[in-house]
Amino acid sequence: MKYFSILLFVFFAFHIQAQNIVVNASSEVSTLMDRYGAENRMSEFVDGWRIQIVSSTDRRKIEETKTMFTQKFPSIPIKMEHTPPYYKIKAGAFTTKLDAMGLLYIIKQEVPGAYPTKDSKIKPAEMVGIF
């Protein structure tokens, strides 16, 4: 057993040292990656997914749904949008549809008509946190 543990230690010691990876990129690739990073830092919005709770032309219905939703789910942020003639309530902000599906499962218990929707106007700060 003693020899086995020494052999295991030596193996991991050499294995860890072998993981040093050096990437030699051409100057063109480095310039392109720097430009890509700068453009992403300047972008105000990112693409992502939200859960659409309701869409209606009736503003009173939207206000009632908003009140009901915030009472049942106070920790989930919502966003109201007005794209004439429709008012929409959307919840959460996720990078992938798969992440949004977890919240959708919870919301569907109270709002059966909810569904995931793509959104290209999500501020990066909105995507922080899991609900």
C-alpha positions as CSV (number, residue, x, y, z in Angstrom):
1,M,0.0,0.0,0.0
2,K,2.9,2.3,0.8
3,Y,4.5,1.8,-2.6
4,F,1.1,2.3,-4.3
5,S,0.6,5.7,-2.6
6,I,4.1,6.8,-3.5
7,L,3.6,5.7,-7.1
8,L,0.2,7.5,-7.2
9,F,1.8,10.7,-5.8
10,V,4.6,10.6,-8.4
11,F,2.1,10.0,-11.2
12,F,0.0,13.0,-10.2
13,A,3.1,15.2,-9.6
14,F,4.3,14.6,-13.2
15,H,0.8,14.7,-14.6
16,I,0.1,18.1,-13.1
17,Q,3.4,19.5,-14.4
18,A,2.6,18.2,-17.9
19,Q,-0.5,20.4,-18.0
20,N,1.4,23.6,-18.7
21,I,0.0,24.7,-22.1
22,V,1.6,27.4,-24.2
23,V,-0.4,28.9,-27.1
24,N,1.7,30.6,-29.8
25,A,-0.7,32.7,-31.8
26,S,0.2,34.9,-34.8
27,S,0.0,38.6,-34.4
28,E,-3.1,38.7,-36.7
29,V,-5.0,36.3,-34.5
30,S,-4.0,38.3,-31.4
31,T,-5.2,41.5,-33.0
32,L,-8.5,39.9,-34.1
33,M,-9.1,38.6,-30.6
34,D,-8.3,42.0,-29.0
35,R,-10.7,43.7,-31.4
36,Y,-13.4,41.1,-30.7
37,G,-13.0,41.7,-26.9
38,A,-13.1,45.5,-27.3
39,E,-16.4,45.3,-29.3
40,N,-18.0,43.0,-26.7
41,R,-17.0,45.4,-23.9
42,M,-18.6,48.3,-25.8
43,S,-21.8,46.4,-26.5
44,E,-24.7,47.6,-24.3
45,F,-26.9,44.6,-24.9
46,V,-26.4,40.8,-25.3
47,D,-28.6,38.1,-26.8
48,G,-30.3,35.7,-24.5
49,W,-33.6,34.2,-23.4
50,R,-36.5,35.3,-21.2
51,I,-39.8,33.7,-20.1
52,Q,-42.8,35.5,-21.6
53,I,-45.6,35.5,-19.1
54,V,-48.3,37.3,-21.0
55,S,-48.9,39.4,-24.1
56,S,-52.0,41.4,-24.5
57,T,-53.4,44.7,-25.9
58,D,-55.3,45.2,-22.6
59,R,-53.1,47.2,-20.3
60,R,-55.3,46.4,-17.3
61,K,-54.8,42.7,-17.8
62,I,-51.1,43.3,-18.0
63,E,-51.1,45.2,-14.7
64,E,-53.2,42.5,-13.0
65,T,-50.8,39.8,-14.2
66,K,-47.8,41.8,-13.1
67,T,-49.2,42.2,-9.6
68,M,-50.1,38.5,-9.3
69,F,-46.7,37.5,-10.6
70,T,-44.7,39.7,-8.3
71,Q,-46.7,38.5,-5.3
72,K,-46.1,34.8,-6.2
73,F,-42.5,35.2,-7.4
74,P,-41.0,38.2,-5.6
75,S,-37.4,37.1,-6.3
76,I,-37.8,36.8,-10.1
77,P,-37.2,40.1,-11.9
78,I,-39.7,41.0,-14.6
79,K,-39.7,43.4,-17.5
80,M,-42.6,45.1,-19.1
81,E,-42.4,45.9,-22.8
82,H,-44.7,47.9,-25.1
83,T,-44.5,47.0,-28.8
84,P,-47.7,48.6,-30.2
85,P,-50.3,47.4,-29.9
86,Y,-49.1,44.7,-27.5
87,Y,-48.0,44.9,-23.9
88,K,-45.7,42.1,-22.8
89,I,-44.4,40.8,-19.4
90,K,-41.2,38.8,-19.5
91,A,-39.3,37.2,-16.6
92,G,-35.7,36.4,-15.9
93,A,-32.7,36.8,-18.2
94,F,-30.6,33.8,-19.3
95,T,-27.8,33.1,-21.7
96,T,-29.2,29.8,-23.0
97,K,-32.6,28.4,-23.6
98,L,-31.7,25.4,-21.4
99,D,-31.1,27.8,-18.4
100,A,-34.5,29.5,-19.1
101,M,-36.3,26.1,-19.1
102,G,-35.6,25.6,-15.4
103,L,-37.4,28.8,-14.5
104,L,-40.1,28.0,-17.0
105,Y,-40.9,24.8,-15.2
106,I,-41.5,26.7,-11.9
107,I,-43.5,29.5,-13.6
108,K,-45.8,27.1,-15.5
109,Q,-47.2,25.9,-12.1
110,E,-48.9,29.3,-11.8
111,V,-49.0,30.6,-15.4
112,P,-49.6,27.7,-17.8
113,G,-49.3,29.8,-20.9
114,A,-45.7,31.0,-20.2
115,Y,-43.1,30.1,-22.8
116,P,-39.4,30.9,-23.5
117,T,-38.6,33.7,-26.0
118,K,-35.4,35.0,-27.5
119,D,-34.4,38.5,-26.5
120,S,-31.6,40.6,-28.0
121,K,-31.9,43.5,-25.6
122,I,-30.7,42.1,-22.3
123,K,-28.2,44.1,-20.3
124,P,-25.3,41.9,-19.1
125,A,-26.0,42.9,-15.5
126,E,-29.5,41.4,-15.7
127,M,-28.0,37.9,-16.3
128,V,-26.3,37.7,-13.0
129,G,-27.8,35.2,-10.6
130,I,-29.9,32.1,-10.7
131,F,-33.6,32.1,-9.8
